[in-house]
Amino acid sequence: MGKLIDIYFEDLDEKRSYAVGTDLQTILSDIDIKLNGPVLGAMVNNKVKELTYEIYKPKNIRFIDLAHPAGRRMYIRSLCFVLYKAVRDLYPGTGFRLEHSISNGLYCRLTDKNIVLTPADIDKIKSRMKEIIAADMPFVREEIETEKAIEIFENQGLKEKTGLFRTRGNLYTSVYHLSNCADYFYGFLVPSTGVLKVFDLQHFYRGMLLMSPKREEPTVVEERIEQEKMLKVFSEYKRWGKVLNISNIGDLNRYVAEDNISEMIKISEALHEKKISQIADKIRKHRKRVKLILISGPSSSGKTTFGKRLAIQLKVAGLSPVNLSMDNYFVNRELTPKDENGDYDFEVLEALDVDLFNQNLVDLMEGKEIELPKFSFETGQRYYDGEKLKINDKQVLVVEGIHALNPGLTPLIADEAKYRIYISALTSISIDGHNRIPSTDNRLIRRIVRDYKYRNYSASDTISRWPSVRRGEMRNIFPFQEEADVMFNSALSYELGVLKRFAEPILKEVQPNQPEYSEANRLLKFFSYFLPISEEEIPPTSLMREFLGGSTFDY
């Protein structure tokens, strides 16, 4: 018998020995791992690996399924590859483009705009996907010279990938094969198509909606929800992408390489300013009835700077905004609800004194003067210090917070008196046509940079808190986003090239023995696709300054 190495299984809390060079699939077949769904990959020394990965040194291993974020990404990437092959099989000469996440699925369309897909066409593609999955075809990865990869993808008409490879500068590239079809993915895939049995493909807008399994119920497909307003904002920013002539990282890198980034920054910022001005004009148009502006959005979407820029545009429009802080309407600590762990839950609506808040709003809108409540986070108690507030006909109240769009926050206020704004960083560029950039990643990167600069948090601190932040968003923000009267996309086409220079050194501080190392490593790989962009051209009122510093606004 050859040399043996020790492997510690975190799932089992035990150590076993295997021959040098044994792959994870072989190891998996030898142990009894009980997960909620099929094993898709593994965390090896806190780094994601495929089941084909071979072990040559002692390692710590934890197998992962759909419940793990890395496992879910592997599943969805692999499902996209199956869709791509099905499209190529049925429509030779064309492909598909993964546009964005919406309605609990991924919106995809054919690259040939002359082909108008019908529900019957979608059923054919779905049936072909099922055949590919039933055949249990392996996903085969090989490292090849980048020039050869460029040739392969040019022959398949995937010019976005070739543009990315040329600006990335790597000698070798990992290419995946599924039978006669080749593709490139930002991240690993599952071992074979056979594990991808749970999915759905539905007719949607001008293309199709690819639905994946629920995280905690791997045998059940996510339920489709209607998000018409979100779809409109994506369409708007797609038009903006045409104005800038940028849709992917390769386009952005070309701007940098050709030294044209200055103009692109100016145009991006001008588009933001134009949109904020349009929102202010809409509010002014209804100034006689709109008395309350409600702003909500997930973490690191730039709500604070947006609110300040909107206030300036409202003043230009002849209105005077007055901020009303939700922080002063917390209930006393002893009345604060607790979560399943027995800890105070400050994020639920019931943590706020909704009755007092609504009575204050009603009084203000009727022209009455109120005494503003204050809240001490040290004592956990409400108090009053004599500060009064009264508004006139030209003034509008502005409330920002996670519950701002929840109808339960303002039940006593008539809908026509409210103007609701939803803001998020809905990333407007992709890696390439088959690899999107999740808005969640965009916001996480912003938060890592901001937390490090202003809160003295390490990347590990921010990454470890992120799942809790996301759970709060899923519960308190996303269900109400379609209540908005208008949506504002705070993402800027150039920003990830700028954030690269700030985020990379912070992410490199995360050590291999830390649980957050895998996520830090993933984000570092992500930044390897970008050419760096200087922040010098970014104006002091930009939303980006909220995260980078150098803003002329007070926070």
RAFENMO-V742695 format. One line per field, one symbol per residue. burial: # if it has 9 or more other C-alpha atoms within 8 Angstrom, else .. A space follows every 50 residues. Layout:
burial->???
This chain:
burial->....######.......###.###..##.......#...########### #...#..###########.###.###############.....####### ##########......#....##.##.###.###.####....###..## .###...#.######.##....######...##.#..#########.### ###...#########..#..##....#.###.##..##.###.#.##### ######...##..######.##..###.###.##..#..########### ###.#######.###.#.###....#.#####...###......#..##. ####..#########.#.########...###.#....###...###### ######..##..#...#######################..######### ###...####.##..#..#..###.###.###.#.############### ####.###.#...#.###.##.##.##.#####....#..########.. #....
